[in-house]
Amino acid sequence: MDTIQELSPELIRDEARAFFGAYRDIRRPHHTSETQFVCYYAPALVCGTFSLELYLKCLRVLDGHPIKKGHDPSRLFAGLADSTQKRIADAWSRRLPNAPAMTPETVKAALEPLDGAFERWRYLFEHQTLAGSLALVDVALLAVQQTLAETRPDWFPAGTTELLDWRRDLMASVAFTQLPGSGR
C-alpha cells in the first residue's frame, strides 16, 4: 500500500464529513407514500464505507503518520497506532454494551466484511450477490467518530458526534412509519 505525504487532517475530516452527510441523508428512509418507505442501500453503503475510510485516514494523520492508499477499512484500521486502535475498540464496546468487549483484533475482524465494499457496491449490477451491512457501517462510524471526537473535541460541537445526532433522527423517522393499522 503506497502512502501519501503531507495532507491536512482538517481537509480529510471535511471530505469525510461530506460523504458522511451524504450517507446520513441517503440512509434515512425516504417515504414513497403514507405507508411505504425506501432506503437506497447501495449508495448508502458506498458513501458510508468511504466516509469510514476517510475518518480512519484522518486518525492516521493525527497519529503522526502518512495516510495509506486503499479502501479496505480493516487494513486502514490495522495501520493506526496501537493506542488509537484500542480507543476505537473501547468506543465500539461502549456502543454495544450487551455484546462481548471489543479488542483491536476483533474490530479488525469485524471490519473485514467491509473491505472492498466501496469499490464493489459502486458497481452493484456487475455482481450476482453482495453482502453488506448498514448496521455494521453505523457502529463502525460511531466508534471511529467517537474516537475522533475524543482526539479533537473542538471538531465536534457540544462533544457529540454527527452520527449520534443522526441516529436519533433515524429512530424518529422509523417511528413515523409505524402507522395505525399497519400491524406493527
C-alpha positions in Angstrom: 0.0 0.0 0.0 1.5 3.3 -1.0 1.4 6.3 1.3 0.5 10.0 0.6 2.6 12.6 2.4 1.6 16.0 3.9 -2.2 16.0 3.9 -4.0 18.2 6.4 -6.2 16.3 8.8 -8.8 19.1 8.5 -9.0 18.5 4.8 -9.5 14.8 5.3 -12.1 15.4 8.0 -14.0 17.8 5.8 -14.2 15.3 3.0 -15.2 12.5 5.4 -18.0 14.8 6.7 -19.2 15.5 3.2 -19.5 11.8 2.5 -20.9 11.1 5.9 -23.6 13.8 5.2 -24.5 12.0 2.0 -24.6 8.7 3.9 -26.8 10.2 6.6 -29.2 11.6 4.1 -29.4 8.5 1.9 -29.6 6.2 4.9 -32.7 7.8 6.2 -35.9 6.1 5.0 -37.5 8.1 2.1 -41.2 7.9 2.2 -42.8 6.9 -1.1 -46.3 7.0 0.2 -48.1 7.3 3.6 -47.3 3.6 4.4 -44.1 2.8 2.4 -40.6 4.0 2.5 -37.4 3.0 0.7 -33.7 3.1 1.7 -31.2 3.5 -1.1 -29.0 0.6 0.2 -26.1 0.5 -2.3 -25.5 4.3 -2.4 -25.7 4.4 1.4 -23.2 1.6 1.7 -20.8 3.3 -0.7 -21.0 6.7 1.0 -20.8 5.2 4.5 -17.8 3.0 3.8 -16.0 5.8 2.0 -16.7 8.2 5.0 -15.3 5.5 7.3 -12.2 5.2 5.2 -11.6 8.9 5.3 -12.2 9.1 9.1 -9.6 6.3 9.6 -7.1 8.1 7.4 -7.7 11.3 9.3 -6.9 9.4 12.6 -3.7 8.1 11.0 -2.6 11.6 10.1 -3.4 12.7 13.7 -1.3 9.8 14.9 1.6 11.5 13.0 1.8 9.0 10.1 1.3 9.5 6.4 -2.0 8.1 5.1 -2.1 4.8 3.2 -3.7 4.5 -0.1 -6.5 1.9 -0.3 -10.2 1.4 0.6 -10.2 -1.6 3.0 -11.3 -0.5 6.5 -9.7 -3.4 8.2 -6.3 -2.7 6.7 -6.6 1.1 7.4 -7.6 0.3 11.0 -4.6 -2.1 11.3 -2.3 0.8 10.2 -3.4 3.0 13.1 -1.3 3.5 16.2 -2.0 0.7 18.8 -3.4 3.3 21.2 -5.8 4.6 18.6 -6.9 1.0 17.8 -7.6 0.4 21.5 -9.6 3.6 21.8 -11.8 2.6 18.8 -12.3 -0.8 20.3 -13.3 0.8 23.6 -15.7 3.2 21.8 -17.2 0.2 19.9 -17.7 -1.7 23.1 -19.4 1.3 24.8 -21.9 1.5 21.9 -22.8 -2.3 22.2 -22.8 -2.8 25.9 -24.6 -6.2 25.7 -22.0 -7.6 23.3 -18.6 -9.1 24.2 -16.0 -6.4 24.7 -14.1 -5.5 21.5 -10.3 -5.6 21.1 -8.3 -4.3 18.3 -8.2 -7.8 16.8 -12.0 -8.2 17.0 -12.6 -4.7 15.5 -10.2 -5.6 12.6 -12.1 -8.8 12.0 -15.5 -7.0 12.3 -14.4 -4.6 9.6 -13.2 -7.2 7.2 -16.7 -7.7 5.6 -16.5 -4.0 4.6 -13.2 -4.5 2.7 -13.8 -3.7 -0.9 -17.3 -2.6 -0.3 -16.6 0.9 -1.5 -15.4 -0.5 -4.9 -17.8 -3.4 -5.3 -21.0 -1.6 -4.3 -20.4 1.2 -6.8 -20.9 -1.4 -9.5 -23.7 -3.5 -7.9 -25.0 -4.5 -11.4 -21.8 -6.4 -12.1 -22.3 -8.9 -9.2 -24.7 -11.7 -8.7 -24.8 -11.2 -5.0 -23.1 -9.0 -2.5 -23.3 -8.9 1.3 -23.1 -5.7 3.2 -24.4 -4.3 6.4 -25.5 -0.8 7.1 -25.7 -1.7 10.8 -22.0 -2.6 10.7 -21.2 0.7 8.9 -23.3 2.6 11.5 -21.5 1.1 14.5 -18.0 1.4 12.9 -18.7 5.1 12.0 -20.0 5.7 15.5 -16.9 4.2 17.2 -14.4 6.0 14.8 -16.2 9.3 15.1 -16.3 9.0 18.9 -12.6 8.3 18.9 -12.0 11.3 16.7 -14.2 13.5 18.9 -12.1 12.4 21.9 -8.9 13.2 20.0 -10.1 16.5 18.7 -13.1 17.7 20.8 -13.0 21.1 19.0 -14.1 19.4 15.8 -17.4 18.2 17.3 -19.7 20.8 18.8 -21.1 20.1 22.2 -19.0 17.0 22.5 -21.3 14.9 20.3 -20.5 13.1 17.1 -22.5 13.7 14.0 -23.6 10.1 14.0 -25.1 10.2 17.4 -27.4 13.1 16.4 -28.3 11.3 13.2 -29.2 8.0 14.9 -31.8 9.9 17.0 -33.3 11.3 13.7 -33.4 7.9 12.1 -35.3 6.4 15.1 -37.9 9.2 14.9 -38.2 8.6 11.1 -38.7 4.8 11.6 -41.3 5.5 14.4 -43.2 7.6 11.8 -43.6 4.6 9.6 -45.4 2.6 12.3 -48.9 3.9 11.4 -52.1 2.8 13.0 -53.5 -0.3 11.3 -50.1 -1.2 9.8 -49.8 -4.3 12.1 -46.5 -3.0 13.5 
